Amino acid sequence: MDLQLFKQSLSSPQPPSGTSVYLLALWEDGKGNWEQSHNLIQDLTDKTAAWIHAYLHRKEGDIWNADYWYSKAGRKRPSVSLEEEWETITEFCINN
């Protein structure tokens, strides 16, 4: 799968089969289901989950909380658009 196919799957009622929890959280967010995305990722403790968690709080506008999660992910808050960050994280999750 690549980013374009993943983005196309957002028009489907179900995520692609075999989708990781990371991609599932990004898929839910891409469908406008912020709460469901957050529920999927909030209790995971690895750096990829922390990055997605940070992005979600940035999107929510809770910058202090976002910065906390970026720190947990070993990253800094990016200056790119939310859409660009979503794509970057999605590509990372597809390829790792």
Secondary structure as GFF3:
##gff-version 3
##sequence-region A 1 96
A	DSSP	alpha_helix	3	8	.	.	.	ID=ss1
A	DSSP	three_ten_helix	9	11	.	.	.	ID=ss2
A	DSSP	alpha_helix	21	30	.	.	.	ID=ss3
A	DSSP	alpha_helix	34	41	.	.	.	ID=ss4
A	DSSP	alpha_helix	47	60	.	.	.	ID=ss5
A	DSSP	alpha_helix	63	72	.	.	.	ID=ss6
A	DSSP	alpha_helix	82	95	.	.	.	ID=ss7
###
